Amino acid sequence: MKPARFFLGGDIVHQTVTHTVAACVRLLHERTILVLLLLFCLGMGCMLWYVARLQSNLIASIALQDASLYAQALTEFRTLYTSEVVETVRAHGIEVTHDYMTHAGAIPLPVTLTMLLGERISAHEAGAQVRLYSPYPFPARRAEGGLRDAFGQAAWDYLQHNPHRSFHRVEEVQGRPALRYATADLMRPSCVNCHNTHSDSPKTGWKTGDVRGVLEVVFPLDTAVAQTRAGLRGTFALMAAMAGVGLSSLALAIGKLRRSSTDLDQRARRLEREITERQRVEEALRESEEKYRHIINAAADAIISLDGQGLVCEFNYAAEQMFGFTKAEMLGKPLTPIMPPHLRDAHASGLLRYFTTGKRHLPHWHNIELPGCTKDGWEFPLEVSFSLLEAGEKKFLTGVLRDITERKRVEGALRQARETAEAATQAKSVFLANMSHELRTPMNAIIGFTRLVMRRSQDVLPQRQYENLEKILISSEHLLTLINDILDLSKIEAGRMEIHPVSFQLEALVDVCLHTLEPMVQSERIRLVKELDTDLPLLATDQDKVKQILMNLLSNAVKFTTEGTITITARHYDGAITIAVTDTGIGIPAEALDHIFEEFRQVDGSTTRQYGGTGLGLSISRRLAQLLGGDVTVQSAVEVGSTFTVMLPLHYDAAPLVTRVATTPSREESIRCRLWMA
């Protein structure tokens, strides 16, 4: 696993380096002047830094050399003074002491003279300073001879271990940059005895070569730095001016080259785009041809194309199967072999006339029924659609041919079924017209005589027999209602329902319906509410049909409401009246709302057993509303209630009646659907 990760990491590094190099090359190509300017600035900065560093090192080196010469000169002076002066005068009895000023005829010690010389040099305007100090000064020099600062302590520590080397550092001295140079002041043989035996000596036990002090030379650097920088500024200004002229010339040349390169690049890109577009078009053309061939050969209908001379240039697989000719047999040949013999001459002359003059014999080229002929001579019906394609000066006529033999057979069966259905409908209408009187007359007689018997024998008959009469009356009325519903539905389906429009006040009709409904409201927990607009206009339509609709809706509301309110409202707007019947009953499930208006349909079997009914009331109500130019809709939620809304135009219009009747599903349509499904 480790080698795999190693090689994977190597690939990533290689890709990163490659992308970085490519990005740099691309940046250099696209931003040449900017890159050169950045490189020039970077080079100038580096050169400036290097020269400044070189200047600092040079100044420090010169200062170090000067300080070293100062120290050497003082040391040589001290040595020369000791050997040539001190030794000579001592032989003549002259005293050599540090306090020579207080002794007549005395001269200073070498170290004292060295310190005096340093003070004189330090007082000079050049700013150089010379000090000789030791951590073991004599009492007379303790104020100025000790280690005064950190440099003195560092120099003493360093020279203790390196007495023959120098110690130097660049520091701020009195606010000015300066080089502090220190060398070791070694104990001389001539001084050992004095230092070891003198009563004021701070230390004894000195030996020749011991470090007894530090000779420090402070050499200021600010003047040299200022002079050097002034010279460098002029040099850099001249170099910058020359570089600016060179860069400007180079920028002009590069700009001209880039313009030429941009022009060439644009031409190359245009050429590349043209080549790419041509390749794309050629590829699209090849794909289009392949798709065309695939669609042509996969089509279920026969597709045949003719060129400008009327010769076949396309004959797909479905055409081969339909007519029995192969594609090779038909290509480059006229279309006449797939036509009946009696139409071939007319086709040839008509096709020639069309390609010559542009005039065609047929009024349209879509869904034309023409006969076709197979290779075996069998003639069959076709449905043909033509289209013309003009490609430059060339013309191509393409036809889509469909065998409609089966459709013709089904149409014949449908025609026969329609005739049978029309005959059955006519017979049903005659039967219903004849049976209307035959069914209603006995039922009316039964109901009438039952009521008469109940009214006259209420106090005579036993209670059980009287209850049996009530059952007979209720059953007879229910049967009469069912007969009326079936007869009404049959009339509506047959288009024989008559409309008798009259002008009436809707509120009066609603009051009649509510008054009729009051005996059905047996529970005191149900309340009937009427909320009608006060300015309702007259309604001009069939009053009996409107009453039948309202009674069906109100009776359903009473039937399915055990407690709560049943509210009937009416509003007028936009030339129509909307009547809504709202109850707080059991409600209708959402899945049952789609078929609630179908014949003989209720929510489920349990409601039929519990509440009764045939499932015709809502269907008849909607059919009647549609006959009057309106409709019935429903909104409902389970355990919340239902709202049935009737929309009726203010004025009944008899003109659309034929259209409304025609939209009613007929027995012929049902038969046609069953035949297609079969």
LOMI-354085 format. One line per 4 residues: number of its first residue (from 1); for each residue x, y, z of C-alpha. Coordinates in Angstrom, 1 decimal. Each point is the difference from the previous one (the first is absolute). Layout:
N
NUM) X/Y/Z | ...
//
This chain:
678
1) 0.0/0.0/0.0 | 2.8/2.4/0.7 | 1.6/-0.2/-3.5 | -3.4/0.7/-1.5
5) -0.5/3.1/2.1 | 3.6/1.0/-0.9 | -0.7/-0.2/-3.7 | -3.3/1.6/0.4
9) 1.6/2.9/1.8 | 2.7/0.2/-2.7 | -2.7/0.3/-2.7 | -1.7/2.8/1.9
13) 3.3/1.9/0.4 | 0.7/-0.5/-3.7 | -3.4/1.2/-1.0 | 0.3/3.0/2.3
17) 3.4/1.0/-1.4 | -1.3/-0.5/-3.6 | -3.0/2.2/0.7 | 2.1/2.7/1.7
21) 2.5/0.1/-2.9 | -2.8/0.1/-2.5 | -1.7/2.9/1.9 | 3.3/1.9/0.1
25) 0.6/-0.5/-3.7 | -3.6/1.1/-0.8 | 0.4/3.1/2.3 | 3.3/0.9/-1.7
29) -1.6/-0.3/-3.4 | -3.1/1.9/0.8 | 1.5/2.7/2.3 | 3.5/0.4/-1.3
33) 0.5/3.6/0.8 | -1.4/-0.3/3.4 | 2.2/-3.0/0.7 | 3.1/1.9/-1.3
37) -0.9/3.0/2.2 | -0.4/-2.2/3.0 | 3.3/-1.8/-0.7 | 1.7/3.4/-0.5
41) -1.3/1.3/3.3 | 1.0/-3.2/1.7 | 3.5/0.3/-1.5 | 0.3/3.6/1.0
45) -1.1/-0.7/3.5 | 2.4/-2.9/0.3 | 2.9/2.1/-1.4 | -0.9/2.8/2.3
49) -0.1/-2.3/3.0 | 3.4/-1.6/-1.1 | 1.7/3.4/-0.6 | -1.4/1.3/3.3
53) 1.3/-3.1/1.8 | 3.3/0.3/-1.8 | 0.2/3.7/1.0 | -0.7/-0.8/3.6
57) 2.6/-2.8/0.0 | 2.5/2.3/-1.7 | -0.6/2.8/2.4 | 0.3/-2.4/2.9
61) 3.2/-1.5/-1.5 | 1.6/3.4/-0.5 | -1.0/1.2/3.5 | 1.3/-3.3/1.4
65) 3.3/0.5/-1.8 | 0.2/3.6/1.2 | -0.8/-1.0/3.5 | 2.6/-2.7/-0.1
69) 2.6/2.5/-1.3 | -1.0/2.4/2.8 | 0.5/-2.8/2.6 | 3.3/-1.1/-1.6
73) 1.3/3.6/-0.1 | -0.8/0.5/3.6 | 1.6/-3.2/1.0 | 3.1/0.7/-2.0
77) 0.1/3.5/1.4 | -0.2/-1.4/3.5 | 2.7/-2.5/-0.7 | 2.2/2.6/-1.5
81) -0.6/2.4/2.9 | 0.9/-2.7/2.4 | 3.1/-1.2/-1.7 | 1.4/3.3/-1.1
85) -1.2/2.5/2.6 | -0.9/-1.7/3.3 | 3.0/-2.3/0.1 | 2.4/2.8/-0.9
89) -1.3/2.5/2.6 | -0.1/-2.5/2.7 | 3.7/-0.6/-0.5 | 0.5/3.7/0.7
93) -2.1/-0.1/3.2 | -3.2/1.7/-1.4 | -3.2/-1.2/1.6 | -2.7/-1.7/-2.2
97) -3.4/0.1/1.7 | -3.6/0.3/-0.7 | -0.3/3.3/2.0 | 2.9/1.6/-1.7
101) -1.8/3.4/0.2 | 0.6/0.1/3.7 | 3.6/-1.0/-0.1 | 2.6/2.4/-1.4
105) 2.0/-1.4/-2.8 | -2.1/-3.2/-0.3 | -1.4/-1.5/-3.2 | -3.1/-2.0/-0.4
109) -0.2/-3.8/-0.1 | -0.5/-1.6/-3.5 | -3.6/-0.9/0.9 | -0.7/3.4/1.3
113) 1.4/1.6/-3.2 | -2.1/-2.4/-2.0 | -3.1/1.0/1.8 | 0.8/3.7/-0.5
117) 0.6/-0.6/-3.7 | -3.4/-1.7/-0.2 | -1.7/2.9/1.6 | 1.6/2.4/-2.5
121) -1.1/-2.2/-2.9 | -3.5/-0.3/1.4 | -0.2/3.8/0.2 | 0.7/0.3/-3.8
125) -2.9/1.0/-2.3 | 0.3/-3.3/-2.0 | -1.9/-1.7/2.9 | 2.4/-2.9/0.6
129) 0.5/-1.0/3.7 | 2.7/-1.9/1.7 | -0.3/-1.5/3.5 | 2.2/-2.3/2.1
133) -1.7/-1.6/2.9 | 0.2/-3.0/2.3 | -2.1/-1.7/2.5 | 2.9/0.5/2.4
137) 0.7/3.8/-0.1 | 2.3/1.8/2.4 | -1.9/2.0/2.6 | 0.9/3.3/-1.8
141) -1.7/-1.2/-3.2 | -2.8/-2.0/1.4 | -2.6/2.7/-1.1 | 1.0/-0.3/-3.7
145) 1.9/-3.3/-0.3 | -2.5/-2.7/0.8 | -2.4/-2.0/-2.3 | -2.7/2.5/-0.7
149) -2.5/-1.8/-2.2 | -1.0/-3.4/-1.5 | 2.4/0.3/-2.9 | 2.9/0.5/2.5
153) -1.0/-3.0/1.9 | -0.5/-2.1/-3.1 | 3.4/1.2/-1.4 | 1.8/-0.9/3.3
157) -1.6/-3.5/0.0 | 0.9/-0.7/-3.6 | 3.6/1.3/0.2 | 0.6/-2.0/3.2
161) -0.3/-3.1/-2.1 | 1.3/1.5/-3.3 | 2.7/2.5/1.0 | 1.6/0.1/-3.5
165) -3.3/0.7/-1.9 | -2.2/3.0/-0.2 | -3.6/0.5/1.1 | -2.3/2.4/-1.9
169) -3.7/0.9/-0.3 | -2.0/2.7/-1.8 | -2.2/1.9/2.5 | -1.6/3.3/0.6
173) 2.4/2.3/1.8 | -1.5/3.4/1.0 | -2.7/-0.4/-2.5 | 2.3/-0.8/-2.9
177) 0.9/-3.4/-1.6 | 3.6/-0.9/0.9 | 2.5/-2.8/-0.1 | 1.3/-1.0/3.5
181) 3.3/-1.8/-0.4 | 1.8/-1.5/3.0 | 3.4/-1.7/0.4 | 1.7/-1.5/3.0
185) 2.5/2.1/2.0 | 2.5/-2.7/1.1 | 2.3/0.2/3.0 | 3.5/0.9/-1.0
189) 3.1/-1.3/1.7 | 1.0/3.4/1.1 | -3.4/0.5/1.7 | -0.4/-3.2/1.9
193) 2.2/1.0/3.0 | -1.7/3.4/0.3 | -3.5/-1.4/0.0 | 0.8/-2.8/2.4
197) 1.9/2.2/2.5 | -1.7/3.4/-0.2 | -1.9/0.8/3.1 | -3.2/1.2/-1.9
201) 0.0/-2.9/-2.5 | -3.6/-1.5/0.1 | 1.4/-3.4/-1.0 | 3.2/-1.9/0.5
205) 1.4/-3.1/-1.5 | 0.3/1.3/-3.5 | 2.0/-1.9/-2.5 | 1.4/1.1/-3.3
209) -2.6/-0.4/-2.8 | -3.1/0.3/2.3 | -2.8/2.1/-1.2 | 0.0/3.0/2.2
213) -2.4/2.3/-1.9 | -1.9/0.8/-3.2 | 1.1/2.5/-2.6 | -3.3/1.2/-1.8
217) -0.2/2.1/-3.1 | -3.4/1.4/-0.9 | -0.2/0.9/-3.6 | -3.2/1.9/-1.2
221) -1.7/-1.3/-3.2 | -2.8/2.5/-0.8 | 2.2/2.3/-2.1 | 1.3/-2.8/-2.2
225) -3.4/-1.5/-0.4 | -1.6/3.3/-1.0 | 2.7/0.6/-2.6 | -0.2/-3.5/-1.4
229) -3.8/0.1/-0.3 | 0.0/3.3/-1.8 | 2.3/-1.5/-2.6 | -2.2/-3.1/-0.3
233) -3.2/2.0/-0.5 | 1.5/1.7/-3.1 | 1.1/-3.3/-1.3 | -3.3/-1.6/0.5
237) -1.9/2.9/-1.6 | 2.2/-0.3/-3.1 | -0.5/-3.7/-0.1 | -3.8/0.4/0.4
241) -0.2/2.6/-2.8 | 2.0/-2.3/-2.3 | -2.1/-3.0/0.9 | -3.2/2.0/-0.5
245) 1.1/1.0/-3.5 | 1.0/-3.6/-0.8 | -3.3/-1.3/1.4 | -2.0/2.5/-2.0
249) 1.8/-1.0/-3.2 | -0.5/-3.7/0.8 | -3.7/0.6/0.8 | -0.6/1.7/-3.4
253) 1.7/-2.9/-1.7 | -1.9/-2.6/2.0 | -3.3/1.9/-0.5 | 0.5/-0.1/-3.8
257) 0.9/-3.6/0.1 | -3.0/-0.7/2.2 | -2.3/1.8/-2.3 | 1.3/-2.1/-2.9
261) -0.3/-3.1/2.2 | -3.5/0.9/1.0 | -1.1/0.5/-3.6 | 1.6/-3.4/-0.9
265) -1.6/-1.6/3.0 | -3.5/1.4/-0.9 | 0.4/-1.3/-3.5 | 1.1/-3.4/1.2
269) -3.0/-0.1/2.5 | -2.4/1.0/-2.8 | 1.4/-2.7/-2.2 | -0.1/-2.5/2.9
273) -3.6/1.0/0.8 | -1.0/-0.4/-3.7 | 1.7/-3.4/-0.1 | -1.7/-1.0/3.3
277) -3.4/1.3/-1.2 | 0.4/-1.9/-3.3 | 0.9/-3.1/1.9 | -2.9/0.5/2.3
281) -2.4/0.5/-2.9 | 1.4/-3.1/-1.8 | -0.4/-2.0/3.2 | -3.5/1.4/0.6
285) -0.9/-0.8/-3.6 | 1.3/-3.6/0.4 | -2.0/-0.3/3.3 | -3.0/1.4/-1.7
289) 0.3/-2.4/-2.9 | 0.4/-2.9/2.4 | -3.0/1.2/2.1 | -2.0/0.5/-3.2
293) 0.8/-3.5/-1.2 | -0.8/-1.5/3.4 | -3.3/1.9/0.3 | -0.9/-0.9/-3.6
297) 0.7/-3.7/0.5 | -1.5/-0.1/3.5 | -3.3/1.8/-1.0 | -3.1/-2.2/0.1
301) -1.4/1.9/-3.0 | 1.3/-0.3/-3.5 | 2.2/3.0/-1.1 | 0.7/0.5/-3.6
305) 1.9/3.0/-1.6 | 0.0/1.0/-3.7 | 2.6/2.3/-1.6 | -0.7/2.8/-2.5
309) -0.5/-2.6/-2.9 | -2.6/-1.9/2.0 | 2.3/-3.0/0.7 | 0.3/-1.7/3.3
313) 3.0/1.0/2.1 | -1.1/-1.4/3.4 | -2.0/-3.1/0.8 | 0.1/-1.0/3.6
317) -0.4/-3.4/1.7 | -3.7/0.5/0.8 | -0.6/0.7/-3.7 | 1.7/-3.2/-0.9
321) -2.2/-1.9/2.5 | -3.2/1.8/-1.2 | 0.4/-0.3/-3.8 | 2.2/-3.1/-0.3
325) 2.6/1.8/-2.1 | 3.6/0.3/1.2 | 1.9/3.3/0.2 | 2.3/-1.1/-2.8
329) -2.9/-0.7/-2.3 | -1.6/3.5/0.5 | 3.0/2.3/0.1 | 0.3/2.1/-3.2
333) -3.4/-1.3/-1.2 | -3.4/1.8/-0.2 | -2.6/-0.5/2.7 | -2.6/-1.6/-2.2
337) 0.7/-3.6/1.0 | -1.6/0.6/3.4 | -3.2/1.5/-1.5 | -3.0/-1.6/-1.4
341) 0.2/-0.2/-3.9 | -2.9/2.4/-0.5 | 1.8/2.8/1.9 | 3.5/-0.3/-1.5
345) -0.5/2.2/-3.0 | -1.7/2.7/2.1 | 2.8/-0.1/2.5 | 2.7/0.4/-2.6
349) -1.7/2.9/-1.7 | -0.8/1.8/3.3 | 3.6/-0.4/1.3 | 1.4/1.3/-3.3
353) -2.4/3.0/0.1 | 0.9/0.8/3.6 | 3.8/-0.1/-0.5 | -0.4/2.1/-3.2
357) -2.6/2.6/1.0 | -0.3/-0.4/3.8 | -3.8/-0.7/-0.3 | -1.4/-3.0/1.8
361) -3.2/-1.8/-0.5 | -0.8/-0.8/3.6 | -1.2/2.9/2.2 | 2.1/-1.1/3.0
365) 2.8/-2.5/0.7 | -0.8/-1.2/3.5 | -2.0/-3.1/1.0 | -1.1/-0.9/-3.5
369) -1.7/-3.4/-0.5 | 1.4/-1.7/-3.2 | 0.1/-3.6/-1.1 | 3.3/-1.8/-0.2
373) 1.1/-3.2/-1.7 | 2.4/-2.7/1.2 | 2.5/-1.9/-2.1 | -2.5/-2.9/-0.1
377) -2.7/2.3/-1.4 | -2.1/0.3/3.2 | -1.6/3.4/0.3 | -0.5/1.5/3.5
381) -0.8/3.5/1.5 | 2.7/2.5/0.9 | 0.1/3.2/2.0 | 2.7/2.2/-1.7
385) 1.6/3.3/1.0 | 2.5/1.9/-2.3 | 2.6/2.6/0.6 | 2.3/1.9/-2.3
389) 3.7/0.7/0.7 | 1.9/2.6/-2.1 | 3.8/-0.2/0.4 | 1.3/2.7/-2.3
393) -1.2/-0.8/-3.5 | -0.8/-3.6/1.0 | -3.5/-1.1/1.0 | -0.9/-3.1/2.0
397) -3.6/-1.3/0.6 | -0.4/-2.2/3.0 | -3.0/-2.0/0.9 | -1.0/-1.8/3.2
401) -2.4/-2.9/-0.7 | -2.0/-1.9/2.5 | -2.0/-3.2/-0.5 | -3.5/0.7/1.3
405) -1.5/-3.3/-0.9 | -0.6/-0.8/3.7 | -1.3/3.5/0.7 | -2.5/-0.4/-2.8
409) -1.1/-3.3/1.4 | -0.5/1.6/3.5 | -1.8/3.0/-1.5 | -2.4/-2.4/-1.7
413) -0.6/-1.8/3.3 | -0.5/3.3/1.8 | -2.4/1.2/-2.7 | -2.0/-3.2/0.5
417) 0.1/0.3/3.7 | -1.1/3.6/-0.2 | -2.9/-0.9/-2.1 | -0.9/-2.7/2.4
421) 0.4/2.4/3.0 | -2.1/2.6/-1.7 | -2.7/-2.6/-0.6 | 0.2/-1.1/3.6
425) -0.1/3.6/1.2 | -3.1/0.7/-2.1 | -1.6/-3.2/1.3 | 0.9/1.0/3.6
429) -1.5/3.5/-0.5 | -3.2/-1.5/-1.5 | -0.1/-2.5/2.9 | 0.5/2.7/2.6
433) -2.6/2.3/-1.6 | -2.5/-2.9/0.1 | 1.0/-1.2/3.4 | -0.1/3.4/1.6
437) -3.7/0.1/0.2 | -0.2/-3.8/0.6 | 2.4/0.2/3.0 | -1.2/3.2/1.6
441) -3.7/-0.6/-0.3 | -0.1/-3.1/2.2 | 2.4/1.4/2.5 | -2.1/3.2/0.3
445) -3.1/-2.1/0.5 | 1.8/-2.1/2.6 | 1.2/3.1/1.8 | -3.4/1.7/-0.2
449) -2.1/-2.9/1.2 | 2.5/-0.7/2.8 | -0.3/3.6/1.2 | -3.8/-0.2/-0.3
453) -0.2/-3.2/2.0 | 2.4/1.3/2.7 | -2.0/3.2/0.3 | -3.4/-1.7/0.4
457) 1.0/-3.0/2.0 | 2.5/1.6/2.4 | -2.3/-0.6/3.0 | -1.4/-3.3/-1.3
461) 2.9/-2.2/-0.9 | 2.3/-1.5/2.6 | 3.3/1.8/0.5 | 2.1/-2.7/-1.7
465) -2.1/0.0/-3.1 | 0.2/3.8/-0.1 | 3.8/-0.2/0.2 | -0.1/-2.5/-2.9
469) -1.9/2.6/-2.0 | 2.7/2.6/0.8 | 2.7/-2.4/-1.2 | -2.0/-0.5/-3.2
473) -0.2/3.8/-0.5 | 3.7/0.6/0.7 | 1.1/-2.8/-2.3 | -2.3/1.2/-2.8
477) 1.2/3.6/0.2 | 3.6/-1.3/0.0 | -0.7/-2.1/-3.0 | -1.7/2.9/-1.8
481) 3.0/2.2/0.7 | 2.4/-2.6/-1.3 | -2.2/-0.4/-3.2 | 0.0/3.8/-0.5
485) 3.8/0.1/0.4 | 0.6/-2.7/-2.5 | -2.5/1.5/-2.4 | 1.7/3.5/0.4
489) 3.4/-1.5/-0.5 | -1.2/-1.9/-3.1 | -1.5/3.2/-1.5 | 3.2/1.9/0.7
493) 2.1/-2.6/-1.7 | -2.4/-0.2/-3.0 | 0.0/3.8/-0.3 | -3.8/0.2/0.5
497) 0.0/1.9/3.3 | -2.2/3.1/-0.7 | 0.9/3.4/1.5 | -2.7/2.5/0.9
501) 1.7/3.3/1.1 | -2.0/2.5/2.1 | 1.1/3.0/2.1 | -0.3/-0.5/3.7
505) 1.5/1.2/3.3 | 2.6/-2.5/1.3 | -0.7/0.9/3.7 | -3.7/-1.1/-0.4
509) 1.1/-3.3/-1.5 | 2.6/-0.6/2.8 | -2.7/0.7/2.6 | -2.2/-2.7/-1.6
513) 2.8/-2.5/0.0 | 0.9/0.7/3.6 | -3.7/-0.3/1.0 | -0.3/-3.3/-1.8
517) 3.2/-1.2/1.7 | -1.1/0.8/3.5 | -1.9/-3.3/0.7 | 3.3/-1.9/-1.0
521) 1.9/1.9/2.8 | -1.0/-2.3/2.9 | 2.9/1.1/2.3 | 0.0/3.2/2.0
525) 3.8/0.1/-0.3 | -0.2/0.8/-3.7 | -0.6/3.7/-0.9 | -1.0/1.3/-3.5
529) 1.6/3.3/-0.9 | -0.8/2.2/-3.0 | 2.5/2.7/-1.1 | -1.0/1.7/-3.2
533) 1.1/3.3/-1.5 | -2.8/2.6/0.4 | 0.3/1.3/-3.6 | -0.2/-3.3/-1.9
537) -1.4/0.6/-3.5 | -2.7/-2.1/-1.7 | 1.2/-3.4/-1.2 | -1.3/-0.9/-3.5
541) 0.3/-3.8/-0.3 | -2.0/-3.2/0.6 | -1.3/0.4/3.5 | -0.9/-3.6/0.5
545) 3.5/-1.2/-1.0 | 1.6/2.5/2.5 | -2.4/-1.2/2.7 | 0.9/-3.6/-0.8
549) 3.7/0.8/0.3 | -0.4/1.9/3.3 | -2.2/-2.7/1.5 | 2.6/-2.7/-0.9
553) 2.8/1.9/1.6 | -2.0/1.0/3.1 | -1.3/-3.5/0.5 | 3.5/-1.4/-0.2
557) 1.2/2.5/2.5 | -2.8/-0.9/2.4 | 0.7/-3.7/-0.6 | 3.7/0.1/0.8
561) -0.1/2.6/2.9 | -0.8/-1.2/3.5 | 0.6/3.4/1.7 | 1.2/3.4/-0.8
565) -1.3/2.4/-2.7 | -1.0/-0.2/-3.6 | 0.5/3.3/-1.7 | -1.2/1.1/-3.5
569) 1.5/3.1/-1.4 | -0.5/1.9/-3.3 | 2.2/2.6/-1.6 | -0.2/1.9/-3.3
573) 3.0/1.1/-2.1 | 1.0/0.2/-3.6 | -3.3/-0.9/-1.5 | -0.5/-3.2/2.0
577) -1.4/-1.2/3.3 | 1.9/-2.3/2.3 | -1.9/-2.1/2.5 | 2.0/-1.9/2.7
581) -1.4/-2.6/2.3 | 2.4/-0.6/3.0 | -0.4/-2.6/2.7 | 2.0/-1.2/3.0
585) -0.6/-3.7/-0.7 | 2.2/-3.0/-0.4 | 1.9/1.5/-3.1 | 1.3/-1.8/-3.1
589) 3.5/-1.5/-0.2 | 2.3/1.6/-2.6 | 0.3/-3.2/-2.1 | -3.8/-0.1/-0.4
593) -0.4/3.6/-1.3 | 1.0/-1.0/-3.6 | -2.9/-2.4/-0.4 | -2.7/1.4/2.4
597) -2.0/1.3/-3.0 | -0.1/-3.3/-1.9 | -3.2/-2.0/-0.3 | -0.7/-2.5/2.7
601) 3.1/1.0/1.9 | 0.3/0.7/3.7 | 3.0/0.4/2.3 | -0.1/-3.7/1.0
605) -2.4/-2.8/0.7 | -0.3/0.8/3.7 | -1.6/3.4/-0.7 | -2.5/-1.6/-2.3
609) -1.0/-2.5/2.7 | -0.1/2.7/2.7 | -1.5/3.0/-1.8 | -1.8/-1.6/-3.0
613) -0.2/1.4/-3.5 | 0.8/-1.1/-3.5 | 2.9/2.4/-0.9 | -2.0/1.8/-2.7
617) -0.7/3.3/1.7 | 3.3/1.7/-0.4 | 0.4/-1.3/-3.6 | -3.4/1.3/-1.0
621) 0.6/3.3/1.8 | 3.2/0.6/-1.9 | -1.6/-1.0/-3.3 | -2.8/2.3/0.5
625) 2.3/2.9/1.0 | 2.0/-0.6/-3.2 | -3.2/0.0/-2.0 | -0.8/3.4/1.4
629) 3.5/1.3/-0.9 | 1.6/-0.4/3.4 | 1.7/-2.7/2.1 | 0.2/-1.5/3.4
633) 3.3/-0.3/1.9 | 1.0/-1.4/3.4 | 2.5/0.7/2.8 | 0.1/-2.3/3.0
637) 2.1/-1.4/2.8 | -0.7/-3.0/2.2 | -1.6/0.8/3.4 | -0.1/3.7/-1.0
641) -2.8/0.2/-2.5 | -0.8/0.6/-3.7 | -0.8/3.0/-2.2 | -1.8/-0.6/-3.3
645) -0.1/3.1/-2.2 | -2.4/0.6/-2.9 | 0.9/2.6/-2.6 | -2.9/1.1/-2.3
649) -0.1/2.8/-2.6 | -2.6/2.7/0.7 | -1.6/-0.6/-3.4 | -0.4/-3.4/-1.5
653) 1.4/-0.2/-3.6 | -1.5/-2.8/-2.1 | 2.5/0.3/-2.8 | 2.8/-2.1/1.6
657) -2.4/-2.7/1.0 | 1.0/-2.2/-2.9 | 3.6/0.3/0.9 | -0.7/-0.9/3.7
661) -2.1/-3.0/-1.0 | 2.7/-1.1/-2.4 | 2.6/0.0/2.8 | -2.0/-2.6/1.9
665) 1.8/-3.4/-0.3 | -2.1/-2.2/-2.3 | -0.3/-3.8/-0.3 | 1.8/0.3/-3.4
669) 3.1/1.5/1.5 | 0.0/-2.7/2.7 | -0.2/-2.7/-2.7 | 2.8/1.6/-2.0
673) 2.2/0.1/3.0 | -0.6/-3.7/0.7 | 0.8/-0.9/-3.6 | 3.3/1.9/0.0
677) 0.9/-1.7/3.3 | -0.8/-3.3/-1.4
//
